[in-house]
Amino acid sequence: MPIEKPAVKSRTIITPNATAIFVYVWEPRESMNEGGIAQYQLSLAFKKTEDITALRRAVKACATDKFGAAGVRLLDKTPPFRQIDDMDTPVPGHKGGVFITAKSKSKPGIVDENRDVILEPMDFYPGCICRASVVPFAYDKKGSKGVTFLLNNIQKLKDGTRLDGKKKAEDEFDDASDDDGNPLDD
């Protein structure tokens, strides 16, 4: 009878401050893989100066727990940390940094800096500064192996420059007036 390894404790990590870049937290994103499940998703860009040592250690431990010594070599082939400079449209102010993507089948909770729940999609967007609760997860499915991140919850820390170019309606329009410049009457 084979000896089973004890279950690994959850390695939930609160990420350092990051810029939200790809935001699919209001509605799940359809899978790019045929037959795949739609998932909520958030990509986080870390500046080169941000300390992501805890994330890297947790990923390495997760890979080693699942794949043994080969897990560390596997991370060289399919790293969960990707270079921002390799993106088609790099994130301004993040030259030399990395980004991760975290996914979830269930909708993540989103709060502001005071832990008040955010319900309005325009209030959490690509470009805002946030941090997230993530768990490294080792996968071995259909010949594909690696470590990715599961997304739990998100905390928006402050507004940032919108990366998607959208504006709030109140910021896009001036007060309405007639042809003479007078406010419109009801």
N, C-alpha and C positions, 0 to 999 in steps of 0.2 A: 504494500500500500504506500503510495507516494506521500511524502510529508508536505503539507501545505504551509505556505508562508502565512504568518498572521496578517490580518487585514491592516492595511496602512491607514493611519489616522489622516483625516482630512487636512490638507495643507492650505487652508483658506488664507489668502494674503490680501491685504489692502495695498493696492498699488501706490507708488509715489504719484505726485501730481503729473498729469498728462493732458495733452490736447486731444479731444474727441475728433476723430477724422472721418470714419465711416460709421454712421449712426442708423441702426435699424432696431431701435428699442421700443418703438411705438406699435409697430406691426412687424410680424416675422418676415424675414427675407426668404424668398423661394430659393431652394437649393439649386446649385449649378450642376449637380450630379443627377443623372436620371434616376428617378425613384427616391431621391433624397427628401428629407423632411425639412419643411420651412422652419427657420430658427431666428430668434432674436440675436442681434450681433452688434458688437461695438469694437472698433479698432481704436487703440490708444497710442498716440505718438509721444515718446519720451525724448526730451532734449539730451544731447550728448553729456551734459553735466549732471543729469539726474542719476541718482544712485539706485540701480535696479538689481543690486547684488542679491537681495532676498528672493526676487523672482527667479533669477538665474540658478540659485542654489536649490530652490524648490523644484524647478524643472529637472535639474540634474538628478536629484533624489528620486523623483517620480520615474524618470527613465531607468534608473538603476534598479529600483524596486520591481519594475515590470519586466525589463529585458536583461537584467544583470549587467556585467561589464560592457556588453555590446551596446547598452543603452546610451552610453556617453558617445560612442562613435556614431550612433544613429542620429544624435542631435546635430552632428556636423553635416549630415546629408539632408535632414528635414528640420531645420531649426524653427522654433516658434517665434524667435526674435528676427525680424526682417529689417533690412537697412532702409531708412527713409530716403536716402540719396538714390536708391534704385527705383523709386516710385516714378510713374509717368509724370505726376505733378507733385513734387516734393512739398512738404509742409513748411511754410515760411518760418524762419527762426529755429529750425530743427536740424540744420545741416550736421551730418555725422551722427545723428540719433538713430534710434530704432523704434519699431512699432510692433505691437502684438494685436491679435484679434481674439476676442472671447465670445463664446456663443452659449445660447441656452434655449431649450425647448419651451421654457416658461418665461413669461414677461418679467424682466427685472424690476425691482423697486427703484425709484429714482427720487432722491431728496436733494434739497439745497444745502448751503453751508450751515444752516441752523437746524437741519434734519426735518424741515417741513416738506411734505410730499409735493412733488412737481407733477402736475397732471396735463399741462399744456405743452404740446409738441414744440411750439415756437420757443419755449423756455429752455429746452435742451437740444442742442444742434451741433453739427460739425463746426468746430472752432472754439467751443467753450472749454474751460479748464475744469477738469474733474479728477476723480480717482474712483477706483472700482474694487469691489470684492470679487476675487477670482480664485479658482482652484485649478492647479495644473492637473491634467488628465492624460494618461498614456493610452494610446489606442493601437489596435492591431486588427485591422478590418480589411478584408478583400485584398490582401497583399500590401496594404499601406500601413506603415508603422510610424509612430512619432509621439510627440507630446503637444497638446494644445491647451487652451484655457477654457474652463467653464465660467460663465458669467453669472454672478449672484445678484449684486446690487450696485448702484451707482450713486455717487455724491457729486453734484455740481458745486464747484468751489467759487467760480466767478465767470462772468461773461468774457468772451474773447472775440477776435475778429472772425466773423462768419466765413467759413470756407465754401459754403454752397451758394453764396451771393443773395440769398433770400433776405428780405426786409420785412419788418412788422408793418402792417398797413398804416398805423399811425405815424410811422417814420417815413413812409413813401409819399404821402399826399400832403399838400398844403390845405388850409381851410378853404372850402369852396366859396366862390364869389361869382357875382354876375359879371357881365361884360364891362361894367363901369367900375369894378373892383369892390363893390358893396357886398357884404355877407348876404347869402341867400336867405330869404324869409320862408317860413313854413306856410 
